[in-house]
Amino acid sequence: MAIDDWFLSTDERGNPWTRLSHRQGGRSWTSGNDARLHVHGVGYFARLREVVEAQGPGDLLLFTDWRGDPDERVGEDGLTVAELFAGAARRGVVVKGLFWRSHLDTIAYSEEENRSMADDIRKAGGEVLLDMRVLPLGSHHQKFVVLRHPDRPEKDVAFVGGIDLCHTRRDDRAHLGDPQTVKMGDVWGPTPAWHDAMIEVRGPAVGDVEATFRERWEDPTPLALDPISRVEAWAHRDDEHADPLPPQLPDPAPRGEMSVQVLRTFPAKLPRFPFAPRGERSIARGYGKAAGRAQRLIYVEDQYFWSGVVVSCFAKALAARPELRMILVLSTYTTSDSPMANASRLPARVQPLQDLYRAGGDRVGVYGIENPHGTPVYVHSKVCVVDDVWMTVGSDNVNRRSRTYDSELTCAVLDERRDEREPRTIGADEARVFPREARLTLAREHLDRADGDDADLIDPASAFEAFRTTARDLDRWHDGGGVGPRPPGRLRSYVLPSITGPRRVLGRLAYRLADDPDGRPRSLRGTSEF
């Protein structure tokens, strides 16, 4: 396996101003890493608590997030995420955080929650900034945590993915929901079920995730640029000045057999990001390169799946390769399940999915998921696996906003270890242990299989058929009124929505202007280039 066949070169990344483009040897990735997939918030929060509580004086804890609820519990004993981070600060850990400042709570965002958590950590000696250096209606959507240990570098670790430090995220495989909820539509029930993922990375890649934090932290642009944010910052006496960070330590020593490429989105904006003056769209470019090598199976889990220009890399691959199949798992409904949200966001999927069906026909399977009680599960994971070789876990969704407009972070992974299970080769390269096991882990959950019950899921054709028949049987059971034993599995076939009349017109306008804007430089807008 040639790593540069899958990963972006420094030139392909398209951002020579970032530290990630200036690694030794001219590479824009690191090798010698180890990684672990955390599916669901319960396991992730437990692991995060374990490593944070092991930190001591002089260690470093860096984090970014889209939303943070200070009272979100990280365990059954009631310890909250704010108490976890504040406790680290009191022990002498250097705690630094970047929250998106957020839009006003009056339009159903999380300004108050983010400020409250920031204040709790500041009181304990940490420093948390509220960052509004974004495009209009944009956000900082990155979700990652970095822990460094000057005297114990073997403990250095980073977490990257889709799980925010907030309510509703601490769910598990049973998908009965987090008792601490955010307001969602009635279709999700009183404790919405939430499917999500994070990747834990150890080794030199930790340095690249940390560099991303440092580039944002050290940006001299004022944190609040628009008049409303400035007034809010003044009224609440927000910390507007980043104190210096301790010098970045050398990368952790190699400890595994995985190569990791940290991919990002930063918009092209004014004032410019010093580390990305023309923006960075390496996530979109990375997906385009990997999809172009797909031969047998693309597996995707995503919250939205909008925008024909973003989905075109998958459609082109399906059209070019008659043996390629694609499995897509997504949220069946919008978060609020309101008339306007449904009018703008559900039809946004129609063109991209029709593009896939035109290219791949019945080789494309699209599904929602439900828990064993029949309640829909909100899919918030952002995962892609190509031919059991290349995979990503990150904060980015498959839409134009995530690929161009908001800040995002994802880890692409290649594993040097060959998977010995047949078929050993399902594409251009031999299957690898970590991406194959990640795909099988997710498939077993959606099919209600026990660990190890996946022999028929290794081959792409039989895996595709298992998803299709499981969804078909559950659909028929529901259509028949739920009579008799419930078939195994949690998959439901996704039906393209139909929105007509004035709501369709208003929804399309809201989608174009607010939901899925284009953050590319003007010279690229209207093209298929990123």
C-alpha positions in Angstrom: 0.0 0.0 0.0 1.5 3.4 -1.0 0.3 5.9 1.5 0.5 8.8 -1.0 -2.0 7.0 -3.2 -4.6 7.7 -0.5 -3.4 10.7 1.5 -3.1 14.2 0.2 0.4 15.5 -0.6 1.4 18.9 0.7 0.5 20.5 -2.6 -2.9 18.7 -2.7 -3.7 20.0 0.8 -3.6 23.4 -0.8 -2.6 25.4 2.3 1.1 26.0 2.5 0.6 28.4 5.5 -0.3 25.8 8.0 2.2 24.0 10.2 0.7 20.7 9.0 2.2 21.3 5.5 5.8 21.6 6.9 6.5 18.2 8.4 9.9 16.6 8.1 10.3 15.0 4.7 7.7 17.2 3.1 4.8 14.9 4.1 1.5 16.2 5.3 0.7 13.2 7.5 2.4 11.2 10.3 3.1 7.5 10.7 3.7 5.3 13.7 0.3 6.0 15.4 -2.2 3.9 17.3 -5.9 4.6 17.2 -9.1 3.4 18.9 -12.7 4.0 17.8 -15.2 5.2 20.5 -18.8 4.6 19.3 -21.3 6.5 21.5 -20.9 9.1 24.3 -21.0 6.7 27.3 -17.7 5.1 26.3 -16.1 8.2 25.1 -16.9 10.2 28.2 -15.7 7.4 30.5 -12.4 7.3 28.6 -12.0 11.1 28.5 -12.5 11.1 32.3 -9.9 8.4 32.8 -7.2 10.2 31.0 -8.0 13.7 32.4 -8.1 12.5 36.0 -4.6 11.0 35.4 -3.1 14.4 34.6 -1.0 16.3 37.1 0.8 19.6 37.6 2.4 21.0 34.4 0.5 18.7 32.0 -1.5 20.4 29.2 -5.2 20.0 28.4 -6.5 21.7 25.2 -10.0 21.4 23.8 -12.4 23.0 21.2 -16.1 22.5 20.9 -19.3 23.7 19.2 -21.3 23.4 22.4 -20.6 22.6 26.0 -23.1 22.1 28.8 -21.3 22.5 32.1 -23.6 20.1 33.9 -23.4 17.3 31.4 -22.4 14.2 33.4 -19.5 12.1 32.3 -20.3 9.2 34.6 -23.1 7.6 36.7 -21.7 9.2 39.9 -22.8 12.7 38.7 -19.4 14.2 37.9 -19.9 16.9 35.3 -17.7 17.8 32.3 -17.1 21.3 33.9 -16.1 19.7 37.2 -13.7 17.3 35.3 -11.9 20.1 33.5 -12.0 22.5 36.4 -10.6 19.8 38.7 -7.7 19.4 36.3 -7.0 23.1 36.4 -7.0 23.1 40.3 -4.4 20.3 40.2 -2.1 22.5 38.2 -2.9 21.2 34.7 -2.7 24.0 32.1 -6.3 24.0 30.8 -7.0 26.0 27.6 -10.2 25.9 25.6 -11.9 27.4 22.5 -15.6 27.4 22.4 -17.6 28.8 19.4 -19.2 32.0 20.9 -22.4 30.9 19.2 -25.4 32.8 17.9 -27.9 34.2 20.4 -29.9 31.8 22.6 -33.0 33.7 21.4 -32.6 31.8 18.0 -32.1 28.5 19.8 -28.3 28.3 19.9 -25.9 27.7 22.8 -24.4 31.1 23.8 -25.4 30.9 27.4 -24.2 27.2 27.9 -20.8 27.9 26.3 -20.2 31.0 28.3 -21.3 29.2 31.6 -18.9 26.3 31.0 -16.1 28.7 30.1 -16.7 30.7 33.3 -16.7 27.6 35.5 -13.3 26.5 34.1 -11.8 30.0 34.4 -12.7 30.2 38.0 -10.6 27.1 38.6 -7.6 28.6 36.9 -8.1 27.5 33.3 -8.6 29.8 30.3 -11.5 29.4 27.9 -12.1 31.8 25.0 -15.4 32.3 23.1 -14.4 32.5 19.5 -16.6 34.2 16.9 -14.0 34.5 14.1 -16.3 33.0 11.5 -18.3 33.9 8.5 -21.9 35.3 8.9 -24.1 32.5 10.2 -20.9 30.3 10.4 -19.6 28.4 13.3 -16.5 26.7 14.8 -17.7 23.1 14.6 -14.4 21.3 15.5 -14.6 19.0 18.5 -11.4 17.7 19.8 -9.4 17.3 23.0 -5.5 17.1 23.3 -3.7 16.0 26.4 0.1 16.4 26.7 2.5 15.3 29.5 6.0 16.8 29.5 7.4 14.2 31.8 5.3 11.3 30.5 5.0 11.6 26.7 3.9 8.0 26.4 0.5 9.2 27.9 -0.1 11.9 25.2 -3.4 11.5 23.4 -5.9 13.3 21.2 -9.6 12.7 20.7 -11.3 13.9 17.4 -14.8 13.4 16.2 -18.5 14.3 16.4 -19.3 14.1 20.1 -19.8 17.5 21.8 -19.3 18.0 25.5 -23.1 18.6 26.0 -26.5 17.2 26.7 -28.0 14.3 24.7 -24.5 13.0 23.7 -24.0 10.4 26.5 -25.9 7.5 24.9 -24.9 3.9 24.4 -25.6 1.0 22.0 -29.0 0.4 23.5 -30.0 3.9 22.3 -32.4 4.8 25.1 -30.9 8.3 25.1 -29.0 10.6 27.5 -31.2 11.5 30.5 -29.9 15.0 30.1 -31.5 16.2 26.9 -31.5 19.1 24.5 -34.9 20.2 23.0 -35.6 18.2 19.9 -38.7 17.4 17.9 -41.4 15.1 19.3 -40.5 12.4 16.8 -37.3 11.7 18.8 -39.2 11.0 22.1 -38.5 12.4 25.6 -34.9 11.2 25.7 -33.6 11.3 22.1 -31.4 8.4 21.0 -28.0 9.7 19.7 -25.5 7.7 17.6 -22.0 9.3 17.4 -18.3 8.5 17.2 -14.9 9.8 18.2 -11.4 8.5 17.4 -8.6 8.3 20.1 -5.2 8.8 18.6 -1.8 8.2 20.1 1.6 8.9 18.5 3.0 11.7 16.4 -0.5 12.7 15.0 -1.2 14.2 18.4 1.2 17.0 17.4 -0.9 17.8 14.3 -4.2 18.0 16.3 -2.4 20.2 18.9 -1.0 22.4 16.1 -4.5 23.0 14.9 -5.5 24.3 18.3 -2.4 26.5 18.6 -3.0 28.1 15.2 -6.5 29.2 16.2 -5.3 30.2 19.8 -2.5 32.3 18.4 -4.5 34.1 15.7 -4.2 37.8 16.6 -7.6 38.7 15.1 -10.1 39.9 17.8 -12.4 37.1 19.0 -15.6 39.1 18.5 -15.9 41.0 15.2 -19.6 41.7 14.7 -21.3 44.4 16.8 -23.6 42.0 18.6 -20.7 39.8 19.7 -18.7 42.8 20.8 -21.5 44.1 23.0 -22.1 40.6 24.4 -18.4 40.2 25.2 -18.3 43.6 26.9 -21.5 43.0 28.9 -20.3 39.7 30.2 -16.7 40.7 30.7 -15.5 37.8 28.5 -11.8 37.1 28.3 -10.8 38.6 25.0 -7.1 38.0 25.1 -5.4 34.6 24.8 -2.5 34.2 27.2 0.6 32.6 25.8 0.7 28.8 25.6 3.7 26.9 26.8 6.0 25.9 23.9 4.8 22.9 21.9 6.5 19.7 22.9 8.1 17.4 20.3 5.7 15.0 18.7 5.0 11.9 20.8 7.2 8.9 19.8 5.9 6.4 17.3 3.9 3.6 19.0 1.7 1.9 16.4 1.3 1.0 12.8 -1.2 3.5 11.6 -0.6 6.6 9.5 -2.9 9.6 10.3 -3.7 12.6 8.2 -5.4 15.5 10.0 -7.8 17.1 7.5 -9.5 20.4 8.1 -12.0 23.0 6.9 -11.4 26.7 7.3 -13.4 29.2 5.2 -11.9 31.9 3.0 -12.8 35.1 5.0 -11.8 38.6 6.1 -9.9 39.2 8.3 -8.0 36.2 7.0 -6.8 33.3 9.1 -3.0 33.7 9.3 -2.6 29.9 9.0 -5.1 29.6 6.1 -5.4 33.0 4.3 -7.3 31.4 1.4 -9.1 29.0 3.7 -8.5 25.2 3.8 -10.6 22.6 2.3 -8.5 19.5 2.8 -11.4 17.4 4.1 -13.2 17.8 0.7 -10.0 17.2 -1.2 -9.2 14.1 0.9 -12.6 12.6 0.3 -12.3 13.3 -3.4 -9.0 11.5 -3.6 -10.1 8.5 -1.6 -13.5 8.1 -3.3 -11.6 8.1 -6.6 -9.8 4.9 -5.6 -12.9 3.1 -4.4 -13.5 -0.3 -6.1 -16.0 -2.3 -4.0 -17.5 -0.5 -1.1 -18.0 3.0 0.3 -19.6 3.1 3.8 -20.8 6.5 5.2 -22.5 7.6 8.3 -23.6 11.2 8.3 -26.0 13.7 9.9 -27.1 15.6 6.7 -25.8 14.5 3.3 -26.5 17.6 1.3 -25.1 19.3 -1.8 -24.6 17.8 -5.2 -21.1 19.3 -5.6 -20.0 17.6 -2.4 -21.6 14.3 -3.2 -20.3 14.3 -6.7 -17.1 12.4 -5.8 -19.2 9.4 -4.7 -21.5 9.6 -7.8 -18.5 9.7 -10.1 -17.0 6.7 -8.4 -20.2 4.7 -8.7 -20.6 5.6 -12.3 -17.1 4.6 -13.2 -17.0 1.2 -11.4 -19.9 -1.3 -11.9 -18.8 -3.4 -8.9 -18.8 -0.5 -6.4 -21.5 -0.4 -3.8 -22.4 2.4 -1.3 -24.1 2.1 2.1 -25.3 5.3 3.6 -26.7 5.6 7.2 -28.2 8.9 8.1 -30.8 10.7 10.3 -34.3 10.2 9.0 -35.7 13.4 10.4 -34.3 16.9 11.2 -33.3 17.8 14.8 -36.3 20.0 15.5 -38.7 18.1 13.1 -40.4 21.5 12.5 -42.1 22.5 9.3 -39.5 25.0 8.2 -36.5 22.7 9.1 -38.1 19.9 7.2 -38.9 22.2 4.2 -35.3 23.4 4.0 -33.2 20.4 5.1 -35.0 17.3 3.9 -35.4 18.3 0.3 -31.7 19.2 0.3 -31.0 15.5 0.2 -33.1 14.8 -2.8 -30.7 15.9 -5.6 -27.6 14.3 -4.0 -29.3 11.0 -3.4 -30.9 11.0 -6.9 -27.4 11.6 -8.2 -26.2 8.5 -6.4 -29.1 6.4 -7.6 -28.6 7.6 -11.2 -24.9 6.6 -11.0 -25.2 3.4 -9.0 -28.8 2.3 -9.2 -29.6 -0.6 -6.8 -25.9 -0.6 -5.8 -26.8 2.3 -3.4 -28.5 1.6 -0.1 -29.7 4.4 2.2 -31.0 3.8 5.7 -32.1 5.4 8.9 -31.9 3.6 12.2 -34.2 3.1 15.2 -33.8 1.6 18.6 -35.4 -1.7 19.7 -38.5 0.2 20.7 -39.0 1.7 17.3 -37.9 5.2 18.2 -35.8 6.9 15.5 -32.1 7.3 16.4 -30.4 10.6 15.5 -27.3 9.9 13.5 -24.6 12.4 14.4 -21.6 10.3 13.5 -19.3 11.4 10.7 -17.6 8.3 9.5 -16.4 7.1 6.1 -14.7 3.8 5.2 -13.5 3.1 1.6 -12.7 -0.5 0.7 -11.7 -1.3 4.3 -8.4 0.6 3.6 -9.0 4.4 4.2 -11.3 5.7 6.8 -12.2 9.0 8.5 -13.8 10.0 11.8 -14.3 13.7 12.4 -16.6 16.7 13.0 -17.5 17.3 9.3 -20.8 16.5 7.6 -21.3 15.7 4.0 -22.5 19.1 2.9 -21.1 22.4 1.5 -21.1 24.1 4.9 -18.8 21.5 6.5 -16.6 21.3 3.4 -16.2 25.0 3.0 -17.9 27.3 5.5 -17.4 26.2 9.1 -14.3 25.1 10.8 -14.0 21.3 10.9 -11.4 18.6 11.8 -11.2 15.0 10.8 -8.6 12.2 11.1 -8.0 10.0 8.0 -6.4 6.7 8.9 -4.4 4.1 7.0 -3.4 0.9 8.9 -0.2 -0.9 8.0 -1.6 -4.2 9.4 -3.3 -6.4 6.8 -6.6 -8.0 7.8 -6.2 -11.7 7.3 -10.0 -12.5 6.9 -11.2 -13.3 3.4 -11.6 -11.5 1.2 -8.3 -10.0 2.0 -8.4 -7.7 -1.0 -11.7 -6.0 -1.9 -10.3 -3.0 -3.8 -7.0 -1.6 -5.1 -5.2 -2.5 -1.9 -5.4 -5.2 0.7 -8.0 -4.7 3.5 -6.6 -3.3 6.8 -7.4 -4.2 10.4 -8.6 -0.9 11.8 -10.9 0.4 9.0 -12.4 -3.1 8.5 -13.1 -3.6 12.2 -14.6 -0.1 12.5 -17.0 -0.9 9.7 -17.9 -4.3 11.2 -18.4 -2.7 14.6 -20.9 -0.2 13.2 -22.6 -2.9 11.0 -23.1 -5.3 13.9 -24.9 -2.6 15.9 -27.2 -1.6 13.1 -28.0 -5.3 12.4 -28.4 -6.3 16.0 -25.5 -8.7 15.8 -23.3 -9.9 18.7 -19.6 -9.3 18.7 -17.9 -11.7 16.3 -21.2 -12.4 14.3 -20.0 -10.8 11.1 -18.5 -13.5 8.9 -21.0 -12.6 6.2 -20.3 -8.9 6.5 -16.7 -8.9 5.4 -17.4 -9.3 1.7 -18.9 -6.0 0.4 -21.6 -7.8 -1.7 -22.9 -9.9 1.2 -22.7 -6.9 3.7 -24.7 -4.8 1.3 -27.3 -7.5 1.0 -27.5 -8.0 4.8 -28.3 -4.3 5.2 -30.9 -4.4 2.5 -32.7 -7.5 3.7 -32.7 -6.4 7.3 -34.2 -3.0 6.4 -36.8 -4.7 4.1 -37.9 -7.1 6.8 -38.2 -4.4 9.5 -40.1 -2.1 7.0 -42.6 -4.9 6.3 -43.1 -5.6 10.0 -43.9 -2.0 10.6 -46.1 -1.8 7.5 -48.1 -4.8 8.8 -48.8 -3.1 12.1 -46.0 -4.7 14.1 -47.7 -8.0 14.4 -45.6 -11.0 15.5 -42.0 -11.0 16.6 -40.0 -8.0 15.7 -37.3 -8.9 13.1 -33.8 -8.4 14.2 -31.9 -5.2 13.2 -32.4 -1.5 13.5 -32.3 -0.4 9.9 -35.2 1.4 8.0 -35.1 2.1 4.3 -34.8 5.8 3.7 -37.6 7.3 1.5 -36.9 10.5 -0.4 -39.0 13.3 1.1 -41.6 15.3 -0.9 -42.2 18.9 0.1 -44.5 20.9 -2.2 -46.0 24.4 -2.5 -44.9 27.6 -0.7 -43.0 25.6 2.0 -40.7 24.2 -0.7 -39.9 27.6 -2.1 -39.2 29.1 1.4 -37.3 26.0 2.4 -35.0 26.2 -0.7 -34.3 29.9 0.1 -33.4 29.1 3.7 -31.2 26.2 2.6 -29.2 28.3 0.2 -28.8 31.3 2.4 -28.5 29.8 5.9 -28.3 26.1 6.1 -25.6 25.2 3.5 -23.7 28.3 2.3 -20.5 28.3 0.3 -17.3 29.4 2.0 -14.9 28.9 -1.0 -13.1 31.8 -2.6 -15.3 33.5 -5.2 -13.2 32.1 -8.0 -14.2 28.5 -7.0 -17.9 29.1 -6.4 -20.1 27.5 -9.0 -17.4 25.0 -9.9 -16.8 21.4 -8.8 -13.4 22.4 -7.3 -12.4 22.7 -3.7 
